[in-house]
Amino acid sequence: MRSVICFAALLLAVGPSGRPAIGQDTSTIDRGVRIGIIYRAGVRPGLVMLPRTGMGLDSVRAIVARDLDYSDRFEVITLPGGDSIRLATPSAAPRGTGTRRSGTGTAATGGAQSGGLNYPLYQALGADFALDITVAGDTTVATLHDIASAGVRRAVRVKLPRPGDPDFRQAVHRLADQALQAALGTPGIAATRILFVKEGKVYQIDQDGVDQRLVSSTDRQAMSPAWGADGRHFAYMEFQAGKGWLYLQEMVTGKRIAVSTTGSALDFTPAFSPDGQTLAFSRATEEGTDLYTINIKNNCCLRRLTVGRFSDNLSPTFSPDGQRIAFVSTRPGLPQIYVMAADGTDQQLFAPFDYGVTGSSNAPEWSPDGQSVAFHRDVAGTLQVFVLDVRTRTVRQLTSVGRNEDPTWAPDSRHLAFVSDRSGYRQLWIIDLDTGRIRPLLQQSGARLPAWSPRLSEAPSTTP
């Protein structure tokens, strides 16, 4: 008992790592699972991953713990392994469990076979939830304990692919998302991927910065990747003989088809409509650059949305309801963010700016919840990421350290991936708008033009 009291006192003395109260760029490189002990009301609940040994699930627990940490919705509490602390009690099984499931457990893991969790101790350590991942036969069981109610919130049972299987990591990511949903009632973003361009080829990487794979299927220069709403297709531009061709490609098979009527000019920056039936894109000719749409369901019906008249219009992005398109226009002189109806009518300035003061604005992307548009803007000769409030049409600067550009939204509309040279070279970073936490996604130079996927309900393996 004395060892438990001493351990709890030591952890309480450490205290949680500090976080900013508002979503601004703190320039802090934040890696791994942090130690956070005291739950601060109104901020984030504490969550502890119960340590287990000898069950062959170390990689599963590591991926899930990292996913929940990267969700930025919990203060993740770490506990030491070993038998020095008794985290289980010999009391009856917790409420909501019925008879206790089979599985390996020791006194130190919080899952002694003779009793339930030591809920008072976890509560003293600042935990609101405890997640226990075990195995029963060929089934992985993730049991979420509600510490305050001293019972099980939910038990998720899944059959995971073998480690090394192309679908293994995405299956584990989906398990993490189910745990987050059970705890907070909010969908997660663990089972998502990010496309990006490096050295003229399109790659994908999991949102936790692991499992990078080549997905473009030729050696020609590729640019402007964009996800389809189903997460099973993507579009991109490919240079051929001085022209820009648009292609649609399946993620699983690598099979691709050319988009009808493209390739006669420089066609680039494709963007899917939310229903997946329409592709908007930019077309550059000797007369200038304008926006077009084409029906990709029937591979027909090219439609011109803008007529430049000595100005350029490019980089379309659909609103989530498909009713509007935000885009870049040079009609004020420098490029700025405009908006129009999806049929090209009612074109107007979207993101306010000061003539002669505000620098050029580019690369808009509408958030999945429809409330914001992210873009980058020139500030004193350096690009920074901004966010436009769609309702009030006010903008706020999100980044300030280094050069930051090409933002892309996660499905939760609170995380953004972007390109930054803050570490000395251009690489991919992720920022959480609610907490201001920032982390590197890919610590390799040369990555650009990221595009975040929708939630991937199934994990398609990629074999170009």
SEZA-321827 format. One record per residue (C-alpha): x, y, z; residue in three letters. Coordinates in steps of 0.2 Angstrom, whole numbers, plus 5000, padded with zeros to 4 digits. Example, Ala and Ser with C-alpha at 12.3 -4.5 7.8 and 13.67 -1.06 7.14 Angstrom:
BEGIN
506249785039ALA 506849955036SER 
This chain:
BEGIN
500050005000MET 501450125004ARG 502250094987SER 500550144979VAL 500450304989ILE 502250354985CYS 502050314967PHE 500450424966ALA 501250564975ALA 502750564963LEU 501650564948LEU 500550704955LEU 502050804958ALA 502550794940VAL 500950874934GLY 500350884916PRO 501250954901SER 500651134897GLY 499651174882ARG 499051334875PRO 497251384878ALA 496951434860ILE 497351354843GLY 498951454838GLN 500651404831ASP 501751374846THR 503151304836SER 503451164848THR 503950994841ILE 502850884851ASP 503250694849ARG 502650534857GLY 501550504872VAL 501650634886ARG 501450614904ILE 499950704910GLY 499150674927ILE 497950804933ILE 496350814924TYR 495951004921ARG 494051024920ALA 493451094903GLY 495051054894VAL 495350864890ARG 494950704899PRO 496350594905GLY 496650424897LEU 497750284902VAL 498250134892MET 498349984903LEU 500049894901PRO 500049714896ARG 501349584893THR 501549424884GLY 499949434873MET 500749484857GLY 499849644856LEU 501249764859ASP 501149844841SER 499249864842VAL 499349954859ARG 500750064853ALA 499750114837ILE 498150144847VAL 499050244860ALA 499850354847ARG 498250374838ASP 497350434854LEU 498750544858ASP 498750624841TYR 496850654842SER 497250794854ASP 495650754863ARG 496450664878PHE 497850694891GLU 498750524889VAL 499450454905ILE 500850334904THR 501150194918LEU 502650094921PRO 502649904919GLY 503149774931GLY 502449714947ASP 502949854959SER 501149924959ILE 499549844962ARG 498349924950LEU 496949794952ALA 495949754967THR 495249594972PRO 493449664972SER 492049604961ALA 492049634942ALA 491649814937PRO 489849864933ARG 489349824916GLY 490449684913THR 489449534919GLY 490649384921THR 492449434918ARG 493149384901ARG 494549274899SER 496349334896GLY 498049354903THR 498249484917GLY 499349524932THR 499249634947ALA 500249764939ALA 499249774923THR 497649824931GLY 496749674926GLY 496949534939ALA 495949384935GLN 495249384953SER 494549564952GLY 494249724943GLY 495249884941LEU 495749994955ASN 494650134950TYR 495050254964PRO 496950244960LEU 496650284942TYR 495550424947GLN 496850494959ALA 498050484944LEU 496950594934GLY 496150464922ALA 494450474916ASP 494550324905PHE 495650174905ALA 495850064889LEU 496249884890ASP 496749794874ILE 496749604876THR 496549444865VAL 495349304866ALA 495649174853GLY 495849254836ASP 494849414842THR 495649574849THR 494649654863VAL 494749834867ALA 493849874883THR 493550054888LEU 493350084907HIS 492450234913ASP 493350284929ILE 492050394937ALA 490650264935SER 491850124939ALA 491250014925GLY 491449974907VAL 490950104894ARG 491049984879ARG 492049834873ALA 492549824855VAL 492949654847ARG 493849644831VAL 494849514821LYS 496349604815LEU 497449554800PRO 499149484804ARG 500549614807PRO 501349644790GLY 499749624781ASP 499449784770PRO 497849814779ASP 498449784797PHE 498849964802ARG 497250034795GLN 496249904804ALA 497149954820VAL 496850144817HIS 494950104815ARG 495050014832LEU 495750174839ALA 494350274831ASP 493050164839GLN 493850184856ALA 493750374854LEU 491950364848GLN 491550264863ALA 492350384875ALA 491850554868LEU 490450514855GLY 491550594842THR 492250514826PRO 494150504825GLY 495450534811ILE 496650384815ALA 495950284800ALA 496450424787THR 497950444775ARG 498750594767ILE 499350604749LEU 500850714744PHE 501950744730VAL 503850714731LYS 505050724716GLU 503650724704GLY 502750564711LYS 501250544722VAL 501450454739TYR 500250414753GLN 500650404772ILE 499550364787ASP 499150514798GLN 500350454811ASP 501750474799GLY 502050284796VAL 501850174781ASP 502350284766GLN 501950214749ARG 502050264731LEU 500350274723VAL 500550364706SER 500750234692SER 501950314679THR 503650404679ASP 502950564672ARG 502850724682GLN 501350714694ALA 500550864703MET 498950914713SER 498250754720PRO 496550764727ALA 495450634736TRP 493750574730GLY 492450574744ALA 492350384745ASP 494250374749GLY 494450244735ARG 494950354721HIS 496050504719PHE 496350634705ALA 497950714699TYR 498750804685MET 500150734675GLU 501350824663PHE 501450754645GLN 502150844630ALA 501951014638GLY 500150984642LYS 499250944659GLY 498150784659TRP 496950744673LEU 496850564678TYR 495650464690LEU 496550324699GLN 495950184710GLU 496850164726MET 496749974727VAL 497249924710THR 498150074703GLY 497050074688LYS 496850244680ARG 495850334667ILE 496050494658ALA 494750624662VAL 493850664645SER 494250834636THR 495850864647THR 497650864640GLY 497250994626SER 497951134637ALA 498751144654LEU 497451064666ASP 497851064684PHE 497151074703THR 495750954701PRO 494450954715ALA 492950824718PHE 491250874721SER 490550804738PRO 489450684728ASP 490950624718GLY 490050654701GLN 490950814696THR 492750864695LEU 493151054695ALA 494851104688PHE 495951244682SER 496351264663ARG 497751374657ALA 497851434639THR 498551584630GLU 497051684635GLU 497351654653GLY 496751524667THR 494951484671ASP 493951364680LEU 492951214672TYR 491951074678THR 491650904670ILE 490450764674ASN 491550614678ILE 490150494681LYS 489750504663ASN 491450574657ASN 490550714648CYS 489850884649CYS 491351014650LEU 490751174657ARG 491651334659ARG 491351434676LEU 492451584674THR 492951704660VAL 494551784665GLY 494651944655ARG 496451984659PHE 496351894675SER 496751714681ASP 495551604691ASN 496151434698LEU 496251314713SER 494451274716PRO 493751194732THR 491951134734PHE 490951174750SER 490351014759PRO 488551034752ASP 489251054735GLY 488351224732GLN 489851334732ARG 491651344726ILE 492951444733ALA 494451484722PHE 495951604718VAL 495751754707SER 496951884701THR 495552014697ARG 496052124712PRO 497852124705GLY 498652004717LEU 497851824719PRO 496551824732GLN 495151704738ILE 493451724730TYR 491851614730VAL 490451574718MET 488951464716ALA 489351294709ALA 488651344692ASP 489851494691GLY 488651634696THR 488751754710ASP 490651774710GLN 491251884724GLN 492751914736LEU 492751784750PHE 494251824761ALA 494452014765PRO 496152094762PHE 496852274762ASP 497352344745TYR 499152384744GLY 499552304761VAL 498952114760THR 500051994750GLY 499351864738SER 498251724744SER 498251554737ASN 497851364739ALA 496151374748PRO 495251214755GLU 493551214762TRP 493451124779SER 492350964780PRO 491151044792ASP 490851194780GLY 491351324793GLN 493051374788SER 494251394773VAL 496051374775ALA 497351454763PHE 499051524763HIS 499451714762ARG 501051814759ASP 501551904775VAL 503052014773ALA 503851904759GLY 503451744769THR 501951624766LEU 500851594782GLN 499351484784VAL 497651574787PHE 495951524791VAL 494351604785LEU 492751604795ASP 491451574782VAL 490051644792ARG 490851804798THR 492151814784ARG 493551864796THR 495251784794VAL 496551744807ARG 498351694805GLN 498751524811LEU 500651504808THR 502051624811SER 503751514812VAL 504551494795GLY 503751474778ARG 502051384779ASN 500951334764GLU 499751224756ASP 498551184771PRO 497351034770THR 495950984782TRP 495750824792ALA 493950754792PRO 493750824810ASP 493951004804SER 495151044818ARG 496850974811HIS 497751034796LEU 499250964787ALA 500351084778PHE 502151114771VAL 503351214782SER 505251244783ASP 505251284801ARG 506451144805SER 507651204791GLY 506951114776TYR 505251094769ARG 504250944776GLN 502450904781LEU 501750954798TRP 500150934807ILE 499351074818ILE 497851054830ASP 496851214829LEU 496051184846ASP 497651164856THR 498951234845GLY 499951074846ARG 501051044831ILE 502050894826ARG 503050834811PRO 502150714799LEU 503550664788LEU 505350714792GLN 505950704774GLN 506350854763SER 505450894747GLY 503650844751ALA 502350964745ARG 500450984740LEU 499750874754PRO 497950814753ALA 497050734768TRP 495850584765SER 494150564771PRO 493850434785ARG 494250264777LEU 492950144783SER 493850004775GLU 495749994773ALA 496149974755PRO 497849904752SER 498849994738THR 499649904724THR 499950014709PRO 
